[in-house]
Amino acid sequence: MPGYVRAGNSQPAWLFPFIVITVLILSVLPLARLAIAGIAAFASGGVSDVLADPALWQATYYTVVTSVLGTIVSLLIGCLFAFLLTLTDIPGKGLLSFFFVLPMMIPPQVTALAWVQMSGPSSPLLKALAIAPPLGSPQPLYSVGGIALLYGVQHAPLVYLALRAGLMTLPRDGVEAARLSGASSFRVFRDIILPLSLPGIIAGAAISFVSCTGNFGIPAILGIPASIFTLPTLIFTKFSAFTSRTFGDVAVLSAIIAMISVAGLMIQDRALRGRDYRVIGLSGASAAFELGAGRFAFTPLLWAILFFMLAAPFFALVAGALVPAYGVPLTFKTMSLHAFEEILFRQAVTRTAFVNSISLAGATALCLLVVTVLAAYMLTRRKDAASRLIASLIEIPYSLPGIVMAVAFILVFAAPIPFLHISLYGTIWIILIAYFSSFFAVSLKPVVSAFHQLDPALEEAARLSGAGFFRRLADIIVPLIAPAAGASVILVFLIACNELTISALLWSAGTQTLGVAIYNLDDSGGSDLASALSVLVVLMVVAMMLLLELLAKHLPKGVVPWRN
């Protein structure tokens, strides 16, 4: 067809406008609407009322303090695992890496609930072991320190992944030359590896800080009972007490969260500016240190950390699900599967939440895959400024805190859609569109990686033979990128199925998701039901991760994050 294919290019003429319109709807429109609401609040004088509220500054203080402390904790744990699993001959690297990344995949409210069940005087597990603190003792996690600790546990895998990516490119020949010159392992680590690792450490710190800033599940479970409000939980409470000023107030609060996140990223950029970290020579993590007798100290240390990060909280979660009420010790007499039966067979709300979460996650993963295959094709075939801009716009919603994107979509769809006169606010469709926006970048990354590994000559030969775009897509491109596409679907499904921050603001009666159901059950005093539902969610996460592990050998490098 004339005009169907761009001259000198295999792209159909409609592809670029289609991707542009999609990005405008999913990225530019909600963020622009949020900016307009903030400007309107400023023009009407509403900003001064928000800024005069002491609760804002207290929430900002708690947000910054818990995020900074949580980032420090995540750096300590993440760097330890990254250096030992990437650069040493420690045994069991694959298992250690798999289990260490697991907390990142578990919903934050589940992490918080598990740790609450594991600590304090009412812990069913500690009571069963006869090591619970005396009754009347405070719950230590209901504090700034408790929130920061769980931030660190939740986001340490982000530091690990960011740092490991840099460690994999270390100059192998430089390390070997230093050793041949007589440098000790400590000297090599201090003078060569640590300086070259700074970009990964700083990047991991920035990602962790931004993730802490936007985290809703952990401060909601741990902070609200102790009247410790961060900016995301303050936004949640303002929506709960809806007034005519709510939209303007939350737009301002969301802008403050975004500014704090951007400030963290700017500090990262400032720390790396003016430094040249390019390396010359062979690279690869095979430049490993031999631990020798040290493995008898470091191996148990890593497994002990994983036990307290994962195993102990999970056992506590199971114990909390098997007792009739929070605070009852787990014994053979009190043990019961009643909570699991209630969740699976009697509670209509939890059945609805399962259906909603699985449907939303499945629809998000599959619909985004169609768009991301086309977007990845366009981004890897075009090498101009427009494609780089589009790639950046796709990344922005995922890099911003989920609470900010939820507010942006509420502002977009609070009124009926012009001309169509259809209202999406309060329906499941607004959650689906918000998921499309937030997880577009997650879906795109594995597919782009696969496209970069394709030989363009295969498609070019088919084009010269007269094959149309969709024929080339079906017969050549899709079969070759199928493993990466499968990984994309699983990753998006996994993240979307356990999402809370976006759906916490967008849900209404009948549109509850699993994350919302867990939070609501715990908030209403049904800790046994919340624990039972959380156990099922954790098992689902592990099953999906194992499925990704089985696919790993067919995927491009870096798609499965925990694999070495």
Stockholm file with secondary structure:
# STOCKHOLM 1.0

chainA/1-564         MPGYVRAGNSQPAWLFPFIVITVLILSVLPLARLAIAGIAAFASGGVSDVLADPALWQATYYTVVTSVLGTIVSLLIGCLFAFLLTLTDIPGKGLLSFFFVLPMMIPPQVTALAWVQMSGPSSPLLKALAIAPPLGSPQPLYSVGGIALLYGVQHAPLVYLALRAGLMTLPRDGVEAARLSGASSFRVFRDIILPLSLPGIIAGAAISFVSCTGNFGIPAILGIPASIFTLPTLIFTKFSAFTSRTFGDVAVLSAIIAMISVAGLMIQDRALRGRDYRVIGLSGASAAFELGAGRFAFTPLLWAILFFMLAAPFFALVAGALVPAYGVPLTFKTMSLHAFEEILFRQAVTRTAFVNSISLAGATALCLLVVTVLAAYMLTRRKDAASRLIASLIEIPYSLPGIVMAVAFILVFAAPIPFLHISLYGTIWIILIAYFSSFFAVSLKPVVSAFHQLDPALEEAARLSGAGFFRRLADIIVPLIAPAAGASVILVFLIACNELTISALLWSAGTQTLGVAIYNLDDSGGSDLASALSVLVVLMVVAMMLLLELLAKHLPKGVVPWRN
#=GR chainA/1-564 SS CTTSBCTTSSSBTTHHHHHHHHHIIIIIHHHHHHHHHHHHHHHTTHHHHHHTCHHHHHHHHHHHHHHHHHHHHHHHHHHHHHHHHHHBCCSCHHHHHHHHHHHHHSCHHHHHHHHHHHSSTTCHHHHHTTCCCCTTCCCTTSSHHHHHHHHHHHHHHHHHHHHHHHHTTSBHHHHHHHHHTTCCHHHHIIIIIHHHHHHHHHHHHHHHHHHHHHCCHHHHHHTGGGTCCCHHHHHHHHHHTCCTTHHHHHHHHHHHHHHHHHHHHHHHHHHHTTCCCCCCSCBCTTCCBCCGGGHHHHHHHHHHHHIIIIIHHHHHHHHHHHSSSTTCCCCTTTCCSHHHHIIIIICHHHHHHHHHHHHHHHHHHHHHHHHHHHHHHHHHHCCSHHHHHHHHHHHHHHHSCHHHHHHHHHHHHSSCBTTTTBCCTTSHHHHHHHHHHHHHHHHHHHHHHHHHTSCHHHHHHHHHTTCCHHHHIIIIIHHHHHHHHHHHHHHHHHHHHTCCHHHHHHCCTTCCCHHHHHHHHHHTTCHHHHHHHHHHHHHHHHHHHHHHHHHGGGSCTTSSTTCC
#=GC SS_cons         CTTSBCTTSSSBTTHHHHHHHHHIIIIIHHHHHHHHHHHHHHHTTHHHHHHTCHHHHHHHHHHHHHHHHHHHHHHHHHHHHHHHHHHBCCSCHHHHHHHHHHHHHSCHHHHHHHHHHHSSTTCHHHHHTTCCCCTTCCCTTSSHHHHHHHHHHHHHHHHHHHHHHHHTTSBHHHHHHHHHTTCCHHHHIIIIIHHHHHHHHHHHHHHHHHHHHHCCHHHHHHTGGGTCCCHHHHHHHHHHTCCTTHHHHHHHHHHHHHHHHHHHHHHHHHHHTTCCCCCCSCBCTTCCBCCGGGHHHHHHHHHHHHIIIIIHHHHHHHHHHHSSSTTCCCCTTTCCSHHHHIIIIICHHHHHHHHHHHHHHHHHHHHHHHHHHHHHHHHHHCCSHHHHHHHHHHHHHHHSCHHHHHHHHHHHHSSCBTTTTBCCTTSHHHHHHHHHHHHHHHHHHHHHHHHHTSCHHHHHHHHHTTCCHHHHIIIIIHHHHHHHHHHHHHHHHHHHHTCCHHHHHHCCTTCCCHHHHHHHHHHTTCHHHHHHHHHHHHHHHHHHHHHHHHHGGGSCTTSSTTCC
//
